Amino acid sequence: MRGIVYTGTDAEVTEALEIGEPGPTEVKVKIEAAGVCHSDLSVIDGTIPWKAPSVLGHEGAGVVAAVGSSVRSVKPGDHVVIATLASCGTCRACSTGHPTWCIRTLGNVSTPFTFAGQPASNFAAASVFAEYTIVQEVQAVPIAPEVPFTSACLIGCGVLTGVGAVLNRAKVPPGDTAAVFGVGGVGLNVIQGLRLSGASRIVAVDTVAGKEDLARRFGATHFVDASATDAVAEIKKVVPHDPRAVPGALGPGGVTWSFDCVGHPAVLRNALDALDWGGTAVAIGIPPRGAEVAVDVNNLAYVDRGLLGCRYGSARPHQDIPLMVELYREGRLMLDELVTATAPLEGFRDIVEAMHEGKLARGVLTFS
């Protein structure tokens, strides 16, 4: 079986993989398409420490190949999107509609594969950079068969994370203003989440000026090239302070919401500094462990500014994935437009290079 394996120092495209059969509560999926996300690259570069050898990939869609004896929600032949949340379904978090808080979803390492005859781990409970994978039943979410796999796979991470951060975590009201730092796969979905929520001004911020057109296509009303100007100052020009406020007093002016989709302390600090009084920054991007951000607490406490973390768009996969599919079928959610390039597994390096150069919204690996 073909797949991409993290060996501890690099990623290797290989045919030396094997996979077993699903257990009672598991589903075996034939992968048809898989998005390449920065989190996969973060394993390779060491930002996310992970056990090797392991099969990478966590943004996938495919066809159910086999199911365990206790599985009832899907059957062989069903088209599914794979969610990375292998939630237990019974704890307080799951029972109150917050599966991203389920402690069972952290780590979740198993070894459904063998690589060159040795056990190989999964990654993010998904491992979709392989012709077949095995996941828990709760992770296999059925979708309509007419949705292209190359578009559907992106729902499993980038779309849920970005759109969910707006609709589920921030719950941005119509008319509010927002800045989005980082116009990659997640950032574009934050932008279209803000468009769906009715935000009045959406300021996209990136260090690659060439991303402006893409940002505006997804709903940005303004674009700031952070490589050429002070992003915070430019955002406050777009959304200036109330003329009745005292300029400079605890930093009035700016947006009511900001989203850090990069995962760098300096970017998160910019996201906080770009807030108006009463504004909230949402941390989505994942920096190396131990990263910290410094902020003057008075600039938070005196004027009701806030900072929220957001894991996986606070997603409820069996609620949100069908919703994303419905919005797509209605023409309100852009999925096809996210797919900038497709390639077979052997083209993985080309997609990674294009990602580093800022040329892609999302690159997708295909298996047929």
C-alpha positions as CSV (number, residue, x, y, z in Angstrom):
1,M,0.0,0.0,0.0
2,R,1.2,3.5,-0.9
3,G,1.5,6.3,1.6
4,I,3.6,9.1,3.1
5,V,5.4,8.1,6.3
6,Y,7.2,10.4,8.8
7,T,10.4,8.7,9.6
8,G,11.6,10.9,12.4
9,T,13.7,13.2,10.2
10,D,11.6,13.6,7.0
11,A,8.6,12.4,5.1
12,E,8.9,9.5,2.7
13,V,6.6,8.4,-0.1
14,T,6.6,4.6,0.2
15,E,4.9,1.4,-1.0
16,A,6.0,-0.5,2.1
17,L,2.8,0.2,4.1
18,E,0.3,-2.4,5.2
19,I,-3.0,-2.0,7.2
20,G,-5.2,-4.4,9.1
21,E,-9.0,-4.7,9.3
22,P,-11.2,-2.5,11.5
23,G,-12.1,-3.4,15.0
24,P,-15.7,-3.5,16.3
25,T,-16.1,0.3,16.6
26,E,-13.8,1.2,13.6
27,V,-14.2,2.1,9.9
28,K,-11.8,1.4,7.1
29,V,-11.8,4.1,4.5
30,K,-10.4,4.1,1.0
31,I,-8.9,7.6,0.7
32,E,-9.7,9.4,-2.5
33,A,-8.3,12.9,-1.7
34,A,-6.3,14.5,1.0
35,G,-5.5,18.2,1.6
36,V,-1.9,19.1,2.6
37,C,-2.1,21.2,5.8
38,H,0.7,23.1,7.6
39,S,0.1,20.9,10.6
40,D,1.5,18.0,8.6
41,L,4.6,20.0,7.8
42,S,4.9,21.0,11.5
43,V,5.4,17.3,12.3
44,I,8.2,17.1,9.7
45,D,10.0,20.3,10.9
46,G,9.6,19.3,14.6
47,T,7.1,22.1,15.6
48,I,4.6,19.3,16.5
49,P,6.6,16.5,18.3
50,W,5.3,13.2,17.0
51,K,6.2,9.5,17.2
52,A,7.9,7.9,14.3
53,P,7.3,6.1,12.1
54,S,3.8,7.4,11.5
55,V,1.5,8.0,8.5
56,L,0.8,11.7,8.0
57,G,-2.3,13.5,6.7
58,H,-5.4,14.6,8.6
59,E,-7.7,16.3,6.0
60,G,-9.3,13.5,3.9
61,A,-12.3,12.1,2.2
62,G,-13.1,8.8,0.7
63,V,-15.3,5.7,0.4
64,V,-16.1,3.3,3.3
65,A,-14.4,0.0,2.5
66,A,-15.3,-2.0,5.6
67,V,-16.9,-1.5,9.0
68,G,-16.5,-3.1,12.4
69,S,-19.2,-5.3,13.9
70,S,-20.7,-2.5,16.1
71,V,-20.7,0.2,13.5
72,R,-24.2,1.4,12.5
73,S,-23.9,5.0,11.1
74,V,-22.0,4.1,7.9
75,K,-21.7,1.2,5.6
76,P,-19.4,0.1,2.7
77,G,-19.8,2.3,-0.3
78,D,-20.7,5.5,1.7
79,H,-18.8,8.7,0.9
80,V,-17.4,10.2,4.0
81,V,-15.3,13.1,5.3
82,I,-12.9,12.1,8.0
83,A,-12.9,14.3,11.2
84,T,-9.8,14.3,13.4
85,L,-11.8,14.2,16.6
86,A,-12.0,10.6,17.9
87,S,-14.3,11.8,20.7
88,C,-15.8,9.4,23.2
89,G,-19.4,10.6,22.9
90,T,-20.3,10.0,26.5
91,C,-18.2,12.4,28.7
92,R,-19.6,15.8,29.9
93,A,-17.9,17.7,27.1
94,C,-19.3,15.4,24.4
95,S,-22.8,15.3,26.1
96,T,-23.0,19.1,26.1
97,G,-22.0,19.5,22.4
98,H,-18.3,20.3,22.9
99,P,-16.3,17.4,21.4
100,T,-13.2,19.5,21.0
101,W,-13.0,19.5,24.9
102,C,-13.1,15.7,25.1
103,I,-9.9,14.5,26.8
104,R,-10.0,11.4,24.7
105,T,-9.3,13.4,21.5
106,L,-5.8,14.5,22.7
107,G,-2.9,12.4,21.4
108,N,-5.0,9.4,20.5
109,V,-2.1,7.5,19.0
110,S,-2.7,4.0,17.7
111,T,-0.8,1.7,15.3
112,P,-3.2,0.5,12.5
113,F,-0.3,0.4,10.0
114,T,3.0,-1.5,9.5
115,F,5.9,0.2,7.7
116,A,8.6,-2.2,6.4
117,G,7.2,-4.8,8.8
118,Q,7.3,-2.5,11.9
119,P,4.3,-1.0,13.7
120,A,3.6,2.6,12.4
121,S,1.4,5.1,14.3
122,N,-1.4,7.2,13.0
123,F,-1.4,11.1,13.1
124,A,-4.2,13.3,14.4
125,A,-6.3,10.1,14.6
126,A,-6.6,10.2,10.8
127,S,-3.6,9.4,8.7
128,V,-5.1,10.1,5.3
129,F,-1.9,10.2,3.3
130,A,-2.4,6.6,2.5
131,E,-4.6,4.6,0.2
132,Y,-6.5,3.2,3.2
133,T,-6.9,4.3,6.8
134,I,-8.8,3.1,9.8
135,V,-10.7,5.6,12.1
136,Q,-13.3,5.4,14.8
137,E,-16.9,5.4,13.7
138,V,-17.5,8.8,15.2
139,Q,-14.9,10.2,12.8
140,A,-16.5,9.0,9.5
141,V,-19.2,11.6,8.6
142,P,-21.4,10.7,5.6
143,I,-21.7,13.2,2.8
144,A,-23.7,13.5,-0.5
145,P,-21.9,11.5,-3.3
146,E,-22.1,14.5,-5.7
147,V,-19.6,16.5,-3.7
148,P,-16.1,16.1,-5.3
149,F,-13.6,14.4,-3.0
150,T,-11.0,17.0,-3.8
151,S,-13.3,19.7,-2.3
152,A,-14.9,17.5,0.4
153,C,-11.6,16.6,2.0
154,L,-10.9,20.2,2.9
155,I,-13.9,20.3,5.2
156,G,-12.2,17.9,7.5
157,C,-9.7,20.4,8.8
158,G,-9.2,23.8,7.0
159,V,-12.9,24.6,6.5
160,L,-14.1,23.4,9.9
161,T,-11.2,25.2,11.6
162,G,-11.7,28.5,9.8
163,V,-15.4,28.8,9.4
164,G,-16.0,27.2,12.8
165,A,-13.8,29.7,14.5
166,V,-16.2,32.4,13.3
167,L,-19.5,30.7,13.7
168,N,-18.9,28.4,16.7
169,R,-16.3,30.0,18.8
170,A,-16.5,33.7,18.2
171,K,-20.1,33.8,17.1
172,V,-19.5,37.0,15.2
173,P,-22.7,39.1,15.0
174,P,-23.7,40.8,11.7
175,G,-22.1,44.2,11.2
176,D,-19.0,43.6,13.3
177,T,-15.6,44.2,12.0
178,A,-12.7,41.8,11.8
179,A,-9.0,41.3,10.8
180,V,-7.6,38.0,9.7
181,F,-3.9,37.5,10.1
182,G,-2.6,34.8,7.6
183,V,-4.3,34.2,4.3
184,G,-3.7,30.5,3.9
185,G,-6.1,27.6,3.9
186,V,-7.5,28.4,7.4
187,G,-7.4,32.1,7.0
188,L,-9.4,32.0,3.8
189,N,-12.1,30.0,5.6
190,V,-12.1,32.5,8.5
191,I,-12.7,35.2,5.8
192,Q,-15.6,33.3,4.3
193,G,-16.9,32.5,7.7
194,L,-17.0,36.3,8.4
195,R,-18.7,36.8,5.0
196,L,-21.3,34.3,6.0
197,S,-21.8,35.9,9.4
198,G,-22.4,39.4,7.8
199,A,-19.3,41.1,9.1
200,S,-19.2,44.7,7.7
201,R,-15.4,45.1,7.2
202,I,-13.0,42.2,6.8
203,V,-9.3,43.1,6.7
204,A,-7.0,40.3,5.4
205,V,-3.4,40.6,6.5
206,D,-0.5,38.7,5.0
207,T,3.2,39.2,4.2
208,V,2.6,38.0,0.6
209,A,1.1,40.8,-1.4
210,G,0.0,38.3,-4.1
211,K,-2.6,36.9,-1.9
212,E,-4.8,40.0,-2.0
213,D,-6.9,38.8,-5.0
214,L,-7.6,35.4,-3.4
215,A,-8.5,37.1,-0.1
216,R,-11.0,39.5,-1.8
217,R,-12.6,36.6,-3.7
218,F,-13.4,34.9,-0.5
219,G,-14.9,38.0,1.1
220,A,-12.2,40.3,2.4
221,T,-13.1,44.0,2.0
222,H,-9.6,45.3,2.6
223,F,-6.0,43.9,2.4
224,V,-2.9,44.8,4.3
225,D,0.6,43.8,3.1
226,A,2.3,43.3,6.4
227,S,5.7,43.1,4.7
228,A,5.5,46.7,3.6
229,T,3.7,48.5,6.4
230,D,2.6,48.5,10.0
231,A,-0.4,46.1,9.9
232,V,-1.9,47.4,13.2
233,A,-1.7,51.0,12.1
234,E,-3.3,50.2,8.7
235,I,-6.1,48.3,10.3
236,K,-6.9,51.2,12.6
237,K,-7.0,53.4,9.5
238,V,-9.6,51.1,8.0
239,V,-11.6,51.1,11.3
240,P,-10.6,54.3,13.1
241,H,-11.5,55.2,16.7
242,D,-14.8,56.9,17.5
243,P,-14.1,60.7,17.2
244,R,-15.6,61.1,20.6
245,A,-12.9,58.9,22.1
246,V,-9.5,60.2,23.3
247,P,-6.9,59.2,20.7
248,G,-4.2,56.9,22.2
249,A,-6.1,56.2,25.4
250,L,-5.7,52.4,25.9
251,G,-5.6,52.1,22.1
252,P,-9.1,52.9,20.8
253,G,-9.9,52.2,17.2
254,G,-9.5,48.9,15.4
255,V,-11.7,45.8,14.8
256,T,-14.1,44.1,17.1
257,W,-12.6,40.6,16.2
258,S,-9.2,39.5,15.1
259,F,-8.0,36.0,14.2
260,D,-4.4,34.7,14.3
261,C,-4.2,32.0,11.7
262,V,-0.4,32.0,11.7
263,G,0.6,30.7,15.1
264,H,3.4,33.1,15.9
265,P,3.6,35.2,19.2
266,A,4.3,38.4,17.3
267,V,1.3,37.9,15.0
268,L,-0.9,37.2,18.0
269,R,0.3,40.3,19.7
270,N,-0.6,42.2,16.5
271,A,-4.0,40.6,16.6
272,L,-4.5,41.9,20.2
273,D,-3.1,45.4,19.4
274,A,-5.5,45.7,16.4
275,L,-8.6,45.4,18.6
276,D,-11.0,48.2,19.5
277,W,-12.3,48.5,23.0
278,G,-14.5,45.5,23.7
279,G,-12.8,43.5,20.9
280,T,-11.6,39.9,21.1
281,A,-8.7,38.1,19.5
282,V,-9.0,34.4,18.6
283,A,-5.8,32.3,18.6
284,I,-6.1,29.5,15.9
285,G,-2.6,29.0,14.6
286,I,-0.3,26.6,16.5
287,P,3.2,27.8,17.5
288,P,5.9,25.6,19.0
289,R,5.2,24.4,22.5
290,G,6.1,26.9,25.2
291,A,5.5,29.9,22.9
292,E,4.3,32.9,24.9
293,V,2.8,36.3,24.1
294,A,3.3,39.5,26.2
295,V,0.5,42.0,26.6
296,D,-0.3,44.9,28.9
297,V,-3.1,43.5,31.1
298,N,-4.5,47.1,31.5
299,N,-5.2,47.1,27.8
300,L,-7.4,44.1,28.4
301,A,-8.9,44.7,31.8
302,Y,-9.9,48.3,31.5
303,V,-11.7,48.1,28.2
304,D,-13.1,44.5,28.0
305,R,-10.8,43.2,25.4
306,G,-10.4,39.4,25.3
307,L,-8.3,36.5,24.0
308,L,-9.8,33.2,23.1
309,G,-8.2,29.9,22.1
310,C,-9.9,27.9,19.4
311,R,-9.3,24.2,18.7
312,Y,-10.5,22.8,15.4
313,G,-13.1,25.6,15.0
314,S,-14.9,24.3,18.1
315,A,-16.4,21.9,15.7
316,R,-19.2,19.4,16.2
317,P,-18.4,17.3,13.1
318,H,-21.7,15.5,12.8
319,Q,-23.5,18.8,12.9
320,D,-21.0,21.0,11.1
321,I,-19.8,18.8,8.2
322,P,-23.4,18.3,6.9
323,L,-23.9,22.1,7.3
324,M,-20.7,22.9,5.3
325,V,-21.9,20.5,2.6
326,E,-25.3,22.2,2.4
327,L,-23.8,25.7,2.3
328,Y,-21.6,24.4,-0.5
329,R,-24.5,23.0,-2.5
330,E,-26.3,26.3,-2.1
331,G,-23.4,28.2,-3.5
332,R,-22.7,30.0,-0.3
333,L,-19.5,28.2,0.8
334,M,-16.5,28.2,-1.5
335,L,-14.8,24.8,-1.6
336,D,-13.8,24.2,-5.2
337,E,-12.1,27.6,-5.2
338,L,-9.8,26.5,-2.3
339,V,-8.2,23.8,-4.5
340,T,-5.3,25.5,-6.1
341,A,-3.4,22.4,-7.2
342,T,-3.8,18.6,-7.2
343,A,-1.1,16.0,-7.5
344,P,-0.7,12.2,-6.8
345,L,1.2,11.2,-3.7
346,E,4.5,11.4,-5.6
347,G,3.8,15.1,-6.1
348,F,3.8,15.8,-2.3
349,R,7.2,17.7,-2.5
350,D,5.9,20.0,-5.3
351,I,2.9,20.9,-3.2
352,V,5.0,21.6,-0.1
353,E,7.3,23.8,-2.1
354,A,4.4,25.8,-3.5
355,M,3.0,26.1,0.0
356,H,6.3,27.6,1.3
357,E,6.3,30.1,-1.6
358,G,2.7,31.2,-0.7
359,K,1.3,30.1,-4.0
360,L,-1.5,27.8,-2.8
361,A,-4.8,28.2,-1.0
362,R,-4.8,24.4,-0.6
363,G,-2.9,21.6,-2.4
364,V,-4.7,18.3,-2.6
365,L,-3.3,14.8,-3.1
366,T,-5.3,12.3,-5.1
367,F,-5.3,8.5,-5.1
368,S,-6.9,7.5,-8.4
